[in-house]
């Protein structure tokens, strides 16, 4: 449950922050930017945590 709430909070923060960075003004484009950024962050964090788990397993 904690992970789900964290993911929702990150998505909300991205949805608030990204339009200010890119100033698109387009609802669909803002949503696409948020999903792309969230997918990138999820991929990056999965790589980071996988490396930590591999290091802890040794």
C-alpha distance matrix in Angstrom:
0.0 3.8 5.5 5.2 6.4 8.7 10.0 10.8 12.4 14.4 15.5 16.7 18.5 20.1 21.2 22.8 24.4 25.7 28.1 29.7 30.2 31.8 33.1 33.0 32.8 31.9 28.7 28.4 29.2 26.6 23.9 25.3 25.4 21.7 20.7 23.2 22.0 18.4 19.6 21.8 19.3 16.9 20.1 21.3 18.2 18.1 21.8 21.4 18.7 20.8 23.8 22.3 21.3 24.8 26.4 24.6 25.7 29.3
3.8 0.0 3.8 5.5 5.2 6.2 8.7 10.0 10.6 12.4 14.3 15.4 16.5 18.4 20.0 21.2 22.4 24.0 26.6 27.8 28.2 30.1 31.6 31.8 31.9 31.3 28.4 28.4 28.7 25.9 23.6 25.0 24.5 20.8 20.3 22.4 20.7 17.2 18.8 20.5 17.5 15.6 18.9 19.5 16.2 16.7 20.2 19.2 16.8 19.3 22.0 20.2 19.7 23.4 24.5 22.8 24.4 27.8
5.5 3.8 0.0 3.8 5.5 5.0 6.1 8.6 9.8 10.5 12.3 14.2 15.3 16.4 18.2 20.0 20.8 21.9 24.8 26.2 26.3 27.9 29.7 29.7 30.1 29.3 26.6 26.1 26.3 23.7 21.3 22.2 21.7 18.2 17.3 19.2 17.6 14.0 15.2 17.0 14.1 11.9 15.2 16.0 12.9 13.2 16.8 16.3 14.0 16.4 19.3 18.0 17.5 21.0 22.4 21.2 22.7 26.1
5.2 5.5 3.8 0.0 3.8 5.4 5.1 6.2 8.6 9.9 10.6 12.3 14.3 15.4 16.4 18.5 19.9 20.9 23.3 25.1 25.5 26.8 28.3 28.0 28.1 27.0 24.0 23.6 24.1 21.6 18.9 20.2 20.2 16.6 15.6 18.1 17.0 13.3 14.7 17.1 14.8 12.6 16.1 17.5 14.9 15.2 18.9 18.9 16.9 19.1 22.2 21.2 20.8 24.1 25.7 24.7 26.0 29.4
6.4 5.2 5.5 3.8 0.0 3.8 5.4 5.1 6.1 8.6 9.9 10.5 12.2 14.2 15.2 16.5 18.2 19.8 22.0 23.5 24.2 25.9 27.1 27.2 27.0 26.4 23.4 23.6 24.1 21.2 18.9 20.7 20.4 16.6 16.4 19.1 17.5 14.1 16.4 18.4 15.7 14.4 18.1 18.9 16.3 17.3 20.9 20.3 18.6 21.3 24.0 22.8 22.7 26.2 27.4 26.3 28.0 31.3
8.7 6.2 5.0 5.4 3.8 0.0 3.8 5.5 5.1 6.2 8.6 9.9 10.6 12.3 14.2 15.4 16.3 17.9 20.6 21.7 22.1 24.0 25.5 25.9 26.2 25.9 23.2 23.4 23.3 20.3 18.4 19.8 18.8 15.2 15.3 17.3 15.2 12.0 14.4 15.8 12.7 11.8 15.5 15.8 13.1 14.7 18.0 17.1 15.7 18.7 21.1 19.9 20.3 23.7 24.7 23.9 25.9 28.9
10.0 8.7 6.1 5.1 5.4 3.8 0.0 3.8 5.4 5.1 6.2 8.6 9.9 10.5 12.2 14.3 15.2 16.0 18.7 20.5 20.6 22.0 23.7 23.6 24.0 23.3 20.6 20.3 20.3 17.6 15.3 16.4 15.8 12.2 11.7 13.9 12.3 8.8 11.0 13.0 10.4 9.3 13.0 14.0 11.9 13.2 16.6 16.5 15.5 18.1 20.7 20.1 20.5 23.6 25.0 24.6 26.3 29.4
10.8 10.0 8.6 6.2 5.1 5.5 3.8 0.0 3.8 5.5 5.1 6.1 8.6 9.8 10.4 12.3 14.2 15.3 17.4 19.2 20.0 21.3 22.4 22.3 22.1 21.4 18.4 18.6 19.1 16.1 13.9 15.8 15.5 11.7 11.8 14.7 13.3 10.3 13.0 15.2 13.1 12.4 16.1 17.2 15.5 16.9 20.3 20.2 19.3 21.9 24.5 23.9 24.3 27.4 28.8 28.3 30.0 33.1
12.4 10.6 9.8 8.6 6.1 5.1 5.4 3.8 0.0 3.8 5.5 5.1 6.2 8.6 9.8 10.6 12.1 14.1 16.3 17.5 18.4 20.3 21.3 21.8 21.7 21.7 19.1 19.8 19.8 16.5 15.0 17.1 16.0 12.3 13.4 15.8 13.7 11.2 14.4 15.9 13.3 13.4 17.2 17.5 15.6 17.8 20.8 20.1 19.5 22.5 24.6 23.8 24.7 27.8 28.7 28.3 30.4 33.3
14.4 12.4 10.5 9.9 8.6 6.2 5.1 5.5 3.8 0.0 3.8 5.4 5.1 6.1 8.5 9.9 10.3 11.7 14.5 15.7 15.9 17.8 19.4 19.9 20.5 20.4 18.2 18.5 17.9 14.7 13.5 14.9 13.3 9.8 10.9 12.8 10.2 7.9 11.4 12.4 9.7 10.5 14.1 14.1 12.7 15.2 17.9 17.3 17.3 20.3 22.2 21.7 22.9 25.8 26.7 26.7 28.9 31.6
15.5 14.3 12.3 10.6 9.9 8.6 6.2 5.1 5.5 3.8 0.0 3.8 5.5 5.1 6.0 8.6 9.8 10.3 12.7 14.7 15.2 16.3 17.7 17.6 17.9 17.3 14.8 15.0 14.8 11.7 10.0 11.7 10.7 6.9 8.0 10.6 8.9 6.7 10.2 12.0 10.4 11.0 14.4 15.3 14.5 16.5 19.3 19.4 19.5 22.0 24.2 24.2 25.2 27.9 29.1 29.3 31.2 33.9
16.7 15.4 14.2 12.3 10.5 9.9 8.6 6.1 5.1 5.4 3.8 0.0 3.8 5.4 5.0 6.3 8.6 10.2 11.8 13.4 14.7 16.2 16.8 17.1 16.7 16.7 14.1 15.2 15.3 11.8 10.7 13.4 12.4 8.8 10.8 13.6 11.8 10.3 13.9 15.5 13.8 14.6 18.1 18.6 17.8 20.0 22.7 22.5 22.6 25.3 27.4 27.1 28.2 31.0 32.1 32.1 34.1 36.9
18.5 16.5 15.3 14.3 12.2 10.6 9.9 8.6 6.2 5.1 5.5 3.8 0.0 3.8 5.4 5.1 6.0 8.4 10.6 11.3 12.3 14.5 15.5 16.5 16.7 17.3 15.5 16.8 16.0 12.4 12.3 14.4 12.4 9.3 12.0 13.8 11.2 10.4 14.2 14.9 12.8 14.6 17.8 17.6 16.8 19.6 22.0 21.3 21.8 24.8 26.4 26.0 27.5 30.3 31.0 31.2 33.5 36.0
20.1 18.4 16.4 15.4 14.2 12.3 10.5 9.8 8.6 6.1 5.1 5.4 3.8 0.0 3.8 5.4 5.1 5.6 8.5 10.0 10.2 11.8 13.3 13.9 14.7 15.0 13.5 14.2 13.0 9.5 9.5 11.1 8.7 5.8 8.9 10.2 7.7 7.8 11.5 12.0 10.7 12.8 15.7 15.6 15.7 18.3 20.4 20.2 21.2 23.8 25.4 25.5 27.2 29.6 30.5 31.1 33.3 35.6
21.2 20.0 18.2 16.4 15.2 14.2 12.2 10.4 9.8 8.5 6.0 5.0 5.4 3.8 0.0 3.8 5.7 5.9 7.0 9.4 10.6 11.5 12.0 12.1 12.1 12.1 10.1 11.4 10.8 7.1 7.2 9.8 8.3 5.7 8.9 11.1 9.7 9.8 13.2 14.4 13.7 15.4 18.3 18.8 18.9 21.2 23.5 23.6 24.4 26.9 28.7 28.9 30.3 32.8 33.9 34.4 36.4 38.9
22.8 21.2 20.0 18.5 16.5 15.4 14.3 12.3 10.6 9.9 8.6 6.3 5.1 5.4 3.8 0.0 3.8 6.0 6.5 7.4 9.6 11.3 11.2 12.3 12.0 13.1 11.7 13.8 13.1 9.3 10.4 13.1 11.2 9.1 12.6 14.4 12.5 12.9 16.5 17.1 16.0 18.1 21.0 21.0 20.9 23.6 25.7 25.3 26.2 29.0 30.6 30.5 32.2 34.7 35.5 35.9 38.2 40.6
24.4 22.4 20.8 19.9 18.2 16.3 15.2 14.2 12.1 10.3 9.8 8.6 6.0 5.1 5.7 3.8 0.0 3.8 5.8 5.5 6.5 9.0 10.0 11.8 12.5 14.0 13.5 15.2 13.5 10.0 11.7 13.4 10.6 9.2 12.9 13.6 11.1 12.4 15.9 15.7 14.6 17.3 19.8 19.2 19.5 22.6 24.2 23.6 25.0 27.8 28.9 29.0 31.0 33.4 33.8 34.6 37.1 39.2
25.7 24.0 21.9 20.9 19.8 17.9 16.0 15.3 14.1 11.7 10.3 10.2 8.4 5.6 5.9 6.0 3.8 0.0 3.8 5.4 5.0 6.2 7.9 9.0 10.6 11.6 11.5 12.6 10.3 7.2 9.4 10.4 7.3 7.0 10.7 10.9 9.0 11.1 14.1 13.8 13.7 16.5 18.5 18.2 19.2 22.0 23.4 23.3 25.0 27.5 28.6 29.1 31.1 33.2 33.9 35.0 37.2 39.2
28.1 26.6 24.8 23.3 22.0 20.6 18.7 17.4 16.3 14.5 12.7 11.8 10.6 8.5 7.0 6.5 5.8 3.8 0.0 3.8 5.4 5.3 5.0 6.1 7.0 8.7 9.1 11.1 9.1 6.1 9.3 10.9 8.5 9.0 12.6 13.2 12.1 14.1 17.0 17.1 17.2 19.9 21.9 21.8 22.9 25.5 27.0 27.1 28.7 31.1 32.3 32.9 34.9 36.9 37.7 38.8 40.9 43.0
29.7 27.8 26.2 25.1 23.5 21.7 20.5 19.2 17.5 15.7 14.7 13.4 11.3 10.0 9.4 7.4 5.5 5.4 3.8 0.0 3.8 5.7 5.2 8.1 9.1 11.7 12.6 14.8 12.7 9.9 13.0 14.5 11.8 12.0 15.8 16.0 14.2 16.4 19.4 19.0 18.7 21.7 23.7 23.1 24.0 27.0 28.3 27.9 29.7 32.3 33.2 33.6 35.8 37.9 38.3 39.4 41.8 43.7
30.2 28.2 26.3 25.5 24.2 22.1 20.6 20.0 18.4 15.9 15.2 14.7 12.3 10.2 10.6 9.6 6.5 5.0 5.4 3.8 0.0 3.8 5.9 8.6 10.9 13.0 14.3 15.7 12.8 10.6 13.6 14.1 10.8 11.7 15.2 14.5 12.6 15.3 18.0 16.9 16.9 20.2 21.7 20.9 22.2 25.3 26.0 25.7 27.9 30.4 31.0 31.6 34.0 35.8 36.2 37.5 40.0 41.6
31.8 30.1 27.9 26.8 25.9 24.0 22.0 21.3 20.3 17.8 16.3 16.2 14.5 11.8 11.5 11.3 9.0 6.2 5.3 5.7 3.8 0.0 3.8 5.5 8.7 10.4 12.3 13.3 10.1 8.8 12.3 12.3 9.4 11.3 14.5 13.7 12.7 15.8 17.9 17.1 17.9 21.0 22.2 21.8 23.5 26.2 27.0 27.2 29.4 31.5 32.3 33.3 35.5 37.1 37.8 39.3 41.5 43.2
33.1 31.6 29.7 28.3 27.1 25.5 23.7 22.4 21.3 19.4 17.7 16.8 15.5 13.3 12.0 11.2 10.0 7.9 5.0 5.2 5.9 3.8 0.0 3.8 5.8 8.6 11.0 12.9 10.4 9.1 12.8 13.6 11.4 13.1 16.5 16.3 15.5 18.3 20.6 20.3 20.9 23.8 25.3 25.1 26.7 29.3 30.3 30.5 32.5 34.8 35.7 36.5 38.7 40.5 41.1 42.5 44.7 46.5
33.0 31.8 29.7 28.0 27.2 25.9 23.6 22.3 21.8 19.9 17.6 17.1 16.5 13.9 12.1 12.3 11.8 9.0 6.1 8.1 8.6 5.5 3.8 0.0 3.8 5.4 8.3 9.7 7.2 7.0 10.7 11.2 9.9 12.2 15.0 14.9 15.1 17.7 19.7 19.8 21.0 23.5 24.9 25.2 26.9 29.2 30.3 31.0 32.9 34.8 36.0 37.1 39.0 40.7 41.7 43.1 45.0 47.0
32.8 31.9 30.1 28.1 27.0 26.2 24.0 22.1 21.7 20.5 17.9 16.7 16.7 14.7 12.1 12.0 12.5 10.6 7.0 9.1 10.9 8.7 5.8 3.8 0.0 3.8 6.4 9.1 8.1 7.5 10.8 12.4 11.8 13.4 16.2 16.9 17.2 19.3 21.5 22.1 23.0 25.2 27.0 27.5 28.9 31.1 32.6 33.2 34.8 36.9 38.3 39.2 40.9 42.8 43.9 45.1 47.0 49.1
31.9 31.3 29.3 27.0 26.4 25.9 23.3 21.4 21.7 20.4 17.3 16.7 17.3 15.0 12.1 13.1 14.0 11.6 8.7 11.7 13.0 10.4 8.6 5.4 3.8 0.0 3.8 5.6 5.3 6.0 8.7 10.0 10.5 12.2 14.3 15.3 16.3 18.2 19.9 21.0 22.3 24.1 25.7 26.8 28.2 30.1 31.7 32.7 34.1 35.9 37.6 38.7 40.1 42.0 43.4 44.5 46.2 48.5
28.7 28.4 26.6 24.0 23.4 23.2 20.6 18.4 19.1 18.2 14.8 14.1 15.5 13.5 10.1 11.7 13.5 11.5 9.1 12.6 14.3 12.3 11.0 8.3 6.4 3.8 0.0 3.8 5.6 5.2 6.3 8.7 10.0 10.7 12.5 14.3 15.4 16.5 18.4 20.1 21.1 22.5 24.4 25.8 26.8 28.5 30.5 31.5 32.6 34.4 36.4 37.3 38.5 40.5 42.1 42.9 44.5 47.0
28.4 28.4 26.1 23.6 23.6 23.4 20.3 18.6 19.8 18.5 15.0 15.2 16.8 14.2 11.4 13.8 15.2 12.6 11.1 14.8 15.7 13.3 12.9 9.7 9.1 5.6 3.8 0.0 3.8 5.4 5.1 6.2 8.7 9.9 10.7 12.3 14.2 15.3 16.5 18.4 20.0 21.0 22.6 24.3 25.7 26.9 28.8 30.3 31.4 32.8 34.9 36.1 37.1 38.9 40.7 41.7 43.0 45.5
29.2 28.7 26.3 24.1 24.1 23.3 20.3 19.1 19.8 17.9 14.8 15.3 16.0 13.0 10.8 13.1 13.5 10.3 9.1 12.7 12.8 10.1 10.4 7.2 8.1 5.3 5.6 3.8 0.0 3.8 5.4 5.0 6.1 8.6 9.9 10.4 12.1 14.0 15.2 16.4 18.2 19.8 21.0 22.4 24.1 25.6 27.1 28.4 30.0 31.4 33.2 34.6 35.8 37.5 39.1 40.4 41.8 44.0
26.6 25.9 23.7 21.6 21.2 20.3 17.6 16.1 16.5 14.7 11.7 11.8 12.4 9.5 7.1 9.3 10.0 7.2 6.1 9.9 10.6 8.8 9.1 7.0 7.5 6.0 5.2 5.4 3.8 0.0 3.8 5.4 5.1 6.2 8.7 9.9 10.5 12.2 14.2 15.3 16.4 18.2 20.0 21.0 22.3 24.1 25.9 26.8 28.1 30.0 31.7 32.7 34.1 36.0 37.4 38.5 40.2 42.5
23.9 23.6 21.3 18.9 18.9 18.4 15.3 13.9 15.0 13.5 10.0 10.7 12.3 9.5 7.2 10.4 11.7 9.4 9.3 13.0 13.6 12.3 12.8 10.7 10.8 8.7 6.3 5.1 5.4 3.8 0.0 3.8 5.4 5.1 6.2 8.6 9.9 10.5 12.2 14.2 15.3 16.3 18.3 19.9 20.9 22.3 24.4 25.6 26.6 28.2 30.3 31.3 32.4 34.4 36.0 36.9 38.3 40.9
25.3 25.0 22.2 20.2 20.7 19.8 16.4 15.8 17.1 14.9 11.7 13.4 14.4 11.1 9.8 13.1 13.4 10.4 10.9 14.5 14.1 12.3 13.6 11.2 12.4 10.0 8.7 6.2 5.0 5.4 3.8 0.0 3.8 5.4 5.2 6.1 8.5 9.8 10.5 12.2 14.2 15.2 16.5 18.2 19.8 21.0 22.7 24.3 25.6 26.9 28.9 30.3 31.3 33.0 34.8 36.0 37.2 39.6
25.4 24.5 21.7 20.2 20.4 18.8 15.8 15.5 16.0 13.3 10.7 12.4 12.4 8.7 8.3 11.2 10.6 7.3 8.5 11.8 10.8 9.4 11.4 9.9 11.8 10.5 10.0 8.7 6.1 5.1 5.4 3.8 0.0 3.8 5.5 5.1 6.0 8.5 9.9 10.5 12.2 14.1 15.3 16.4 18.1 19.8 21.3 22.4 24.0 25.6 27.2 28.6 30.0 31.6 33.1 34.4 36.0 38.1
21.7 20.8 18.2 16.6 16.6 15.2 12.2 11.7 12.3 9.8 6.9 8.8 9.3 5.8 5.7 9.1 9.2 7.0 9.0 12.0 11.7 11.3 13.1 12.2 13.4 12.2 10.7 9.9 8.6 6.2 5.1 5.4 3.8 0.0 3.8 5.5 5.2 6.0 8.5 9.9 10.4 12.0 14.1 15.2 16.2 18.0 20.0 20.8 22.0 23.9 25.8 26.7 28.0 30.0 31.4 32.4 34.0 36.4
20.7 20.3 17.3 15.6 16.4 15.3 11.7 11.8 13.4 10.9 8.0 10.8 12.0 8.9 8.9 12.6 12.9 10.7 12.6 15.8 15.2 14.5 16.5 15.0 16.2 14.3 12.5 10.7 9.9 8.7 6.2 5.2 5.5 3.8 0.0 3.8 5.5 5.0 6.0 8.5 9.8 10.4 12.1 14.1 15.2 16.3 18.4 19.8 20.8 22.2 24.4 25.6 26.5 28.3 30.1 31.1 32.4 34.9
23.2 22.4 19.2 18.1 19.1 17.3 13.9 14.7 15.8 12.8 10.6 13.6 13.8 10.2 11.1 14.4 13.6 10.9 13.2 16.0 14.5 13.7 16.3 14.9 16.9 15.3 14.3 12.3 10.4 9.9 8.6 6.1 5.1 5.5 3.8 0.0 3.8 5.4 5.1 6.2 8.6 9.9 10.6 12.3 14.2 15.4 16.8 18.4 20.0 21.1 22.9 24.6 25.7 27.2 28.9 30.3 31.6 33.8
22.0 20.7 17.6 17.0 17.5 15.2 12.3 13.3 13.7 10.2 8.9 11.8 11.2 7.7 9.7 12.5 11.1 9.0 12.1 14.2 12.6 12.7 15.5 15.1 17.2 16.3 15.4 14.2 12.1 10.5 9.9 8.5 6.0 5.2 5.5 3.8 0.0 3.8 5.5 5.1 6.1 8.6 9.9 10.5 12.1 14.1 15.5 16.4 18.1 19.8 21.3 22.5 24.1 25.8 27.1 28.4 30.1 32.2
18.4 17.2 14.0 13.3 14.1 12.0 8.8 10.3 11.2 7.9 6.7 10.3 10.4 7.8 9.8 12.9 12.4 11.1 14.1 16.4 15.3 15.8 18.3 17.7 19.3 18.2 16.5 15.3 14.0 12.2 10.5 9.8 8.5 6.0 5.0 5.4 3.8 0.0 3.8 5.4 5.1 6.0 8.5 9.8 10.4 12.1 14.2 15.2 16.1 17.9 20.0 20.9 22.0 24.0 25.6 26.5 28.0 30.5
19.6 18.8 15.2 14.7 16.4 14.4 11.0 13.0 14.4 11.4 10.2 13.9 14.2 11.5 13.2 16.5 15.9 14.1 17.0 19.4 18.0 17.9 20.6 19.7 21.5 19.9 18.4 16.5 15.2 14.2 12.2 10.5 9.9 8.5 6.0 5.1 5.5 3.8 0.0 3.8 5.5 5.1 6.1 8.6 9.9 10.5 12.5 14.3 15.3 16.4 18.6 20.1 20.9 22.5 24.4 25.6 26.7 29.1
21.8 20.5 17.0 17.1 18.4 15.8 13.0 15.2 15.9 12.4 12.0 15.5 14.9 12.0 14.4 17.1 15.7 13.8 17.1 19.0 16.9 17.1 20.3 19.8 22.1 21.0 20.1 18.4 16.4 15.3 14.2 12.2 10.5 9.9 8.5 6.2 5.1 5.4 3.8 0.0 3.8 5.5 5.2 6.1 8.6 9.9 10.8 12.4 14.3 15.4 16.9 18.6 20.0 21.3 22.9 24.5 25.8 27.8
19.3 17.5 14.1 14.8 15.7 12.7 10.4 13.1 13.3 9.7 10.4 13.8 12.8 10.7 13.7 16.0 14.6 13.7 17.2 18.7 16.9 17.9 20.9 21.0 23.0 22.3 21.1 20.0 18.2 16.4 15.3 14.2 12.2 10.4 9.8 8.6 6.1 5.1 5.5 3.8 0.0 3.8 5.4 5.1 6.0 8.4 9.9 10.4 12.0 13.9 15.4 16.4 18.0 19.8 21.1 22.3 24.0 26.2
16.9 15.6 11.9 12.6 14.4 11.8 9.3 12.4 13.4 10.5 11.0 14.6 14.6 12.8 15.4 18.1 17.3 16.5 19.9 21.7 20.2 21.0 23.8 23.5 25.2 24.1 22.5 21.0 19.8 18.2 16.3 15.2 14.1 12.0 10.4 9.9 8.6 6.0 5.1 5.5 3.8 0.0 3.8 5.5 5.2 6.0 8.7 9.9 10.4 11.9 14.3 15.3 16.1 18.1 19.8 20.8 22.1 24.6
20.1 18.9 15.2 16.1 18.1 15.5 13.0 16.1 17.2 14.1 14.4 18.1 17.8 15.7 18.3 21.0 19.8 18.5 21.9 23.7 21.7 22.2 25.3 24.9 27.0 25.7 24.4 22.6 21.0 20.0 18.3 16.5 15.3 14.1 12.1 10.6 9.9 8.5 6.1 5.2 5.4 3.8 0.0 3.8 5.6 5.2 6.4 8.8 10.1 10.6 12.6 14.5 15.4 16.6 18.6 20.1 21.1 23.2
21.3 19.5 16.0 17.5 18.9 15.8 14.0 17.2 17.5 14.1 15.3 18.6 17.6 15.6 18.8 21.0 19.2 18.2 21.8 23.1 20.9 21.8 25.1 25.2 27.5 26.8 25.8 24.3 22.4 21.0 19.9 18.2 16.4 15.2 14.1 12.3 10.5 9.8 8.6 6.1 5.1 5.5 3.8 0.0 3.8 5.4 5.2 6.3 8.7 9.9 10.9 12.7 14.4 15.6 16.9 18.6 20.2 21.9
18.2 16.2 12.9 14.9 16.3 13.1 11.9 15.5 15.6 12.7 14.5 17.8 16.8 15.7 18.9 20.9 19.5 19.2 22.9 24.0 22.2 23.5 26.7 26.9 28.9 28.2 26.8 25.7 24.1 22.3 20.9 19.8 18.1 16.2 15.2 14.2 12.1 10.4 9.9 8.6 6.0 5.2 5.6 3.8 0.0 3.8 5.3 5.0 6.0 8.3 9.8 10.5 12.1 14.0 15.2 16.3 18.1 20.3
18.1 16.7 13.2 15.2 17.3 14.7 13.2 16.9 17.8 15.2 16.5 20.0 19.6 18.3 21.2 23.6 22.6 22.0 25.5 27.0 25.3 26.2 29.3 29.2 31.1 30.1 28.5 26.9 25.6 24.1 22.3 21.0 19.8 18.0 16.3 15.4 14.1 12.1 10.5 9.9 8.4 6.0 5.2 5.4 3.8 0.0 3.8 5.5 5.3 5.9 8.6 9.9 10.4 12.1 14.1 15.2 16.2 18.6
21.8 20.2 16.8 18.9 20.9 18.0 16.6 20.3 20.8 17.9 19.3 22.7 22.0 20.4 23.5 25.7 24.2 23.4 27.0 28.3 26.0 27.0 30.3 30.3 32.6 31.7 30.5 28.8 27.1 25.9 24.4 22.7 21.3 20.0 18.4 16.8 15.5 14.2 12.5 10.8 9.9 8.7 6.4 5.2 5.3 3.8 0.0 3.8 5.6 5.1 6.3 8.8 10.0 10.6 12.4 14.3 15.4 17.1
21.4 19.2 16.3 18.9 20.3 17.1 16.5 20.2 20.1 17.3 19.4 22.5 21.3 20.2 23.6 25.3 23.6 23.3 27.1 27.9 25.7 27.2 30.5 31.0 33.2 32.7 31.5 30.3 28.4 26.8 25.6 24.3 22.4 20.8 19.8 18.4 16.4 15.2 14.3 12.4 10.4 9.9 8.8 6.3 5.0 5.5 3.8 0.0 3.8 5.5 5.3 6.4 8.8 10.1 10.8 12.5 14.4 16.0
18.7 16.8 14.0 16.9 18.6 15.7 15.5 19.3 19.5 17.3 19.5 22.6 21.8 21.2 24.4 26.2 25.0 25.0 28.7 29.7 27.9 29.4 32.5 32.9 34.8 34.1 32.6 31.4 30.0 28.1 26.6 25.6 24.0 22.0 20.8 20.0 18.1 16.1 15.3 14.3 12.0 10.4 10.1 8.7 6.0 5.3 5.6 3.8 0.0 3.8 5.4 5.0 6.1 8.6 9.7 10.4 12.2 14.5
20.8 19.3 16.4 19.1 21.3 18.7 18.1 21.9 22.5 20.3 22.0 25.3 24.8 23.8 26.9 29.0 27.8 27.5 31.1 32.3 30.4 31.5 34.8 34.8 36.9 35.9 34.4 32.8 31.4 30.0 28.2 26.9 25.6 23.9 22.2 21.1 19.8 17.9 16.4 15.4 13.9 11.9 10.6 9.9 8.3 5.9 5.1 5.5 3.8 0.0 3.8 5.4 5.1 6.1 8.5 9.8 10.5 12.8
23.8 22.0 19.3 22.2 24.0 21.1 20.7 24.5 24.6 22.2 24.2 27.4 26.4 25.4 28.7 30.6 28.9 28.6 32.3 33.2 31.0 32.3 35.7 36.0 38.3 37.6 36.4 34.9 33.2 31.7 30.3 28.9 27.2 25.8 24.4 22.9 21.3 20.0 18.6 16.9 15.4 14.3 12.6 10.9 9.8 8.6 6.3 5.3 5.4 3.8 0.0 3.8 5.5 5.1 6.1 8.6 9.9 11.1
22.3 20.2 18.0 21.2 22.8 19.9 20.1 23.9 23.8 21.7 24.2 27.1 26.0 25.5 28.9 30.5 29.0 29.1 32.9 33.6 31.6 33.3 36.5 37.1 39.2 38.7 37.3 36.1 34.6 32.7 31.3 30.3 28.6 26.7 25.6 24.6 22.5 20.9 20.1 18.6 16.4 15.3 14.5 12.7 10.5 9.9 8.8 6.4 5.0 5.4 3.8 0.0 3.8 5.4 5.0 6.1 8.6 10.2
21.3 19.7 17.5 20.8 22.7 20.3 20.5 24.3 24.7 22.9 25.2 28.2 27.5 27.2 30.3 32.2 31.0 31.1 34.9 35.8 34.0 35.5 38.7 39.0 40.9 40.1 38.5 37.1 35.8 34.1 32.4 31.3 30.0 28.0 26.5 25.7 24.1 22.0 20.9 20.0 18.0 16.1 15.4 14.4 12.1 10.4 10.0 8.8 6.1 5.1 5.5 3.8 0.0 3.8 5.3 5.0 6.1 8.9
24.8 23.4 21.0 24.1 26.2 23.7 23.6 27.4 27.8 25.8 27.9 31.0 30.3 29.6 32.8 34.7 33.4 33.2 36.9 37.9 35.8 37.1 40.5 40.7 42.8 42.0 40.5 38.9 37.5 36.0 34.4 33.0 31.6 30.0 28.3 27.2 25.8 24.0 22.5 21.3 19.8 18.1 16.6 15.6 14.0 12.1 10.6 10.1 8.6 6.1 5.1 5.4 3.8 0.0 3.8 5.5 5.1 6.7
26.4 24.5 22.4 25.7 27.4 24.7 25.0 28.8 28.7 26.7 29.1 32.1 31.0 30.5 33.9 35.5 33.8 33.9 37.7 38.3 36.2 37.8 41.1 41.7 43.9 43.4 42.1 40.7 39.1 37.4 36.0 34.8 33.1 31.4 30.1 28.9 27.1 25.6 24.4 22.9 21.1 19.8 18.6 16.9 15.2 14.1 12.4 10.8 9.7 8.5 6.1 5.0 5.3 3.8 0.0 3.8 5.5 5.5
24.6 22.8 21.2 24.7 26.3 23.9 24.6 28.3 28.3 26.7 29.3 32.1 31.2 31.1 34.4 35.9 34.6 35.0 38.8 39.4 37.5 39.3 42.5 43.1 45.1 44.5 42.9 41.7 40.4 38.5 36.9 36.0 34.4 32.4 31.1 30.3 28.4 26.5 25.6 24.5 22.3 20.8 20.1 18.6 16.3 15.2 14.3 12.5 10.4 9.8 8.6 6.1 5.0 5.5 3.8 0.0 3.8 5.5
25.7 24.4 22.7 26.0 28.0 25.9 26.3 30.0 30.4 28.9 31.2 34.1 33.5 33.3 36.4 38.2 37.1 37.2 40.9 41.8 40.0 41.5 44.7 45.0 47.0 46.2 44.5 43.0 41.8 40.2 38.3 37.2 36.0 34.0 32.4 31.6 30.1 28.0 26.7 25.8 24.0 22.1 21.1 20.2 18.1 16.2 15.4 14.4 12.2 10.5 9.9 8.6 6.1 5.1 5.5 3.8 0.0 3.8
29.3 27.8 26.1 29.4 31.3 28.9 29.4 33.1 33.3 31.6 33.9 36.9 36.0 35.6 38.9 40.6 39.2 39.2 43.0 43.7 41.6 43.2 46.5 47.0 49.1 48.5 47.0 45.5 44.0 42.5 40.9 39.6 38.1 36.4 34.9 33.8 32.2 30.5 29.1 27.8 26.2 24.6 23.2 21.9 20.3 18.6 17.1 16.0 14.5 12.8 11.1 10.2 8.9 6.7 5.5 5.5 3.8 0.0
